[in-house]
Amino acid sequence: MHISDMIGLAVFLICWVGYEPLRLRLMGLFGDSCINQDMYPVREAWLREFLLRENRIMDVNLLGHLLSSASFFASTNLLLIAATAGVLFGGEAMQQSLQQLEIAASASLWLMEAKIALVTVTLSRGLLDFIWSIRQLNYSLAVLGAAPDTKAVEKHAAFVKGAADVLHPAFSAFNRGVRAYYFALAAAAWIISPWAMAIGVVFAVFVLLRRQLRSQAARGIHAVSRLTAD
């Protein structure tokens, strides 16, 4: 492995593992909120409103829609893993096919396999997050089905706290699964060159942080979050 490949791989691993701590650090330094953080009070406000409604079909349908979305992403992720695994175990034929591409950098068979393996591992990590999200969303459906009556006000606060403890990690796992696509694309750029991967993963982190902290959606969700807290 050339020194440039080692540098590119190190940058990728640092960005991949360090994204979440970096986001939290930036929030602490600049006092910013982010979409993931602002969604906590929004979901809890949704649960409080859910308990006040006589007809709760809409709320269950909303959660069911998210469950369908998570299942779709998990299925797509599994197909991508199967594709990359097929390339990975293609042996010399795989190497020849990839290196026939004009944009692909020349590399030994084991290094080319390592490049494809990194994409596969990144996607697999995302698949595990989607599976965990789906399981927790199924738990959430059961929790909503067991919600107390609108008149049992004394039970509402405890229910909101318990249901939120199931919902929050489900959404967090879903977000990590989606984030894996960004890092998998950056990992795939290693086929072109290690510098392309390093630039790609830094750009992915920049895009993710900007959308979390500075996008129009972040501003809107922050406004709703403050409204629900008042």
C-alpha positions in Angstrom: 0.0 0.0 0.0 1.4 3.4 -1.0 1.7 6.1 1.6 -1.0 8.1 -0.2 -3.4 5.2 0.3 -2.6 5.0 4.0 -3.2 8.8 4.3 -6.5 8.6 2.4 -7.7 5.6 4.5 -6.7 7.4 7.8 -8.6 10.5 6.7 -11.7 8.4 5.9 -11.6 6.5 9.2 -11.1 9.7 11.3 -14.0 11.5 9.5 -16.3 8.4 9.7 -15.7 7.7 13.4 -15.3 11.3 14.4 -18.3 12.8 12.7 -20.7 12.6 15.6 -18.2 13.9 18.2 -17.3 16.7 15.8 -20.9 17.7 15.4 -21.5 17.8 19.2 -18.2 19.7 19.6 -19.3 22.4 17.1 -22.6 22.7 18.8 -20.8 23.3 22.1 -18.3 25.8 20.6 -20.8 28.0 18.7 -23.9 27.4 20.8 -25.7 26.1 17.7 -28.5 23.6 17.6 -28.9 21.0 15.0 -31.7 19.1 13.3 -31.2 15.9 15.3 -31.1 17.7 18.6 -34.1 19.9 17.8 -36.2 17.0 16.8 -36.2 15.7 20.4 -38.6 18.3 21.8 -40.6 18.1 18.5 -41.2 14.4 18.9 -42.1 14.8 22.5 -44.6 17.6 21.6 -46.1 15.2 19.0 -46.5 12.5 21.7 -48.3 15.0 24.0 -50.6 16.0 21.2 -51.1 12.4 20.3 -52.5 11.7 23.8 -55.0 14.5 23.5 -56.5 13.2 20.2 -59.5 10.9 20.3 -58.8 9.6 16.8 -55.1 8.5 16.7 -55.1 6.7 13.3 -53.2 9.6 11.7 -50.3 9.3 14.2 -50.0 5.5 13.8 -50.0 6.0 10.0 -47.2 8.5 10.2 -45.1 6.1 12.2 -46.0 3.3 9.8 -44.8 5.5 6.9 -41.5 5.9 8.6 -41.2 2.2 9.1 -41.8 1.7 5.4 -39.1 4.2 4.6 -36.6 2.5 6.8 -37.5 -0.9 5.3 -37.0 0.5 1.8 -33.6 1.9 2.7 -32.6 -1.3 4.3 -33.7 -3.3 1.2 -31.7 -1.0 -1.1 -28.7 -1.2 1.2 -28.8 -4.9 1.1 -28.9 -4.9 -2.7 -25.9 -2.6 -2.7 -24.0 -4.9 -0.3 -24.8 -7.9 -2.5 -23.4 -6.0 -5.5 -20.2 -4.9 -3.9 -19.7 -8.4 -2.4 -20.1 -9.8 -5.9 -17.4 -7.5 -7.1 -15.3 -8.3 -4.1 -15.3 -12.0 -4.7 -14.9 -11.7 -8.4 -11.1 -12.2 -8.2 -8.9 -11.3 -11.1 -11.9 -10.8 -13.4 -13.1 -8.1 -11.0 -9.7 -6.4 -11.0 -9.4 -6.4 -14.8 -13.0 -5.0 -15.2 -12.4 -2.2 -12.7 -8.9 -1.3 -14.1 -10.3 -1.1 -17.6 -12.2 2.0 -16.4 -10.3 5.1 -17.4 -10.9 6.8 -14.0 -9.7 3.8 -11.9 -6.2 4.0 -10.5 -3.9 1.0 -11.1 -3.6 -1.2 -8.0 -2.7 -4.7 -7.0 -5.4 -7.3 -6.5 -5.4 -7.2 -2.7 -5.5 -3.4 -2.7 -8.4 -3.3 -5.1 -10.2 -5.8 -2.9 -9.5 -3.6 0.1 -11.1 -0.7 -1.7 -14.2 -2.6 -2.4 -14.2 -4.1 1.1 -14.3 -0.6 2.6 -17.4 0.2 0.6 -19.0 -3.1 1.7 -18.2 -2.5 5.4 -19.5 1.0 5.3 -22.8 -0.1 3.8 -23.0 -3.1 6.2 -22.7 -0.7 9.1 -25.6 1.3 7.7 -27.6 -1.8 7.2 -27.2 -2.7 10.9 -28.5 0.7 11.8 -31.5 0.4 9.5 -32.3 -3.0 11.0 -32.1 -1.6 14.6 -34.2 1.3 13.6 -36.9 -1.0 12.1 -37.0 -3.1 15.3 -37.3 0.0 17.5 -40.0 1.5 15.2 -41.9 -1.8 15.6 -41.6 -1.4 19.4 -42.9 2.2 19.0 -46.0 1.0 17.2 -46.8 -1.3 20.1 -46.1 1.5 22.6 -48.5 3.9 20.7 -51.1 1.1 20.7 -50.8 0.9 24.5 -51.2 4.7 25.0 -53.5 5.7 27.9 -56.9 7.3 27.3 -57.1 11.0 26.7 -58.8 11.3 30.1 -56.0 9.5 32.0 -54.1 12.8 32.3 -52.0 11.5 35.3 -50.4 8.9 33.1 -49.5 11.2 30.2 -46.2 12.6 31.4 -44.8 9.1 32.2 -46.1 7.8 28.8 -44.4 10.6 26.9 -41.1 10.0 28.6 -41.2 6.2 28.0 -42.4 6.5 24.4 -39.7 9.2 23.6 -37.1 6.8 25.0 -38.1 4.3 22.3 -38.6 6.8 19.5 -35.4 8.9 19.8 -33.0 6.0 19.3 -35.1 4.7 16.5 -34.8 7.9 14.6 -31.1 8.2 15.5 -30.4 4.8 14.1 -32.3 5.7 10.9 -30.2 8.8 10.6 -26.9 6.9 11.0 -28.1 4.5 8.3 -28.8 7.3 5.8 -25.4 8.9 6.7 -23.7 5.6 5.7 -24.6 6.3 2.1 -22.6 9.5 2.2 -19.5 7.7 3.5 -19.9 4.8 1.2 -19.8 7.1 -1.8 -16.6 8.7 -0.4 -15.2 5.2 0.1 -16.0 4.3 -3.5 -13.9 7.3 -4.6 -10.8 5.3 -3.4 -11.1 3.3 -6.7 -10.2 6.6 -8.5 -7.4 7.6 -6.1 -6.8 7.9 -2.3 -6.9 11.7 -2.7 -10.3 11.5 -4.2 -11.5 9.5 -1.2 -10.0 12.0 1.2 -11.6 14.9 -0.6 -14.8 13.0 -0.9 -15.1 12.2 2.8 -14.2 15.7 3.9 -16.8 17.1 1.5 -19.4 14.5 2.9 -18.7 15.7 6.4 -19.0 19.3 5.3 -22.4 18.7 3.6 -23.7 16.7 6.6 -22.7 19.4 9.1 -24.1 22.2 7.0 -27.4 20.5 6.6 -27.5 19.7 10.3 -26.5 23.2 11.5 -27.1 25.8 8.8 -29.7 24.6 6.3 -33.1 26.2 5.9 -34.6 23.0 7.3 -32.4 23.3 10.4 -33.7 26.9 10.9 -37.3 25.8 10.5 -37.1 22.8 12.8 -35.3 25.0 15.4 -38.1 27.5 15.3 -40.7 24.7 15.7 -38.6 23.3 18.5 -38.6 26.6 20.4 -42.3 27.0 19.8 -43.0 23.5 21.4 -40.8 24.4 24.3 -42.7 27.6 25.1 
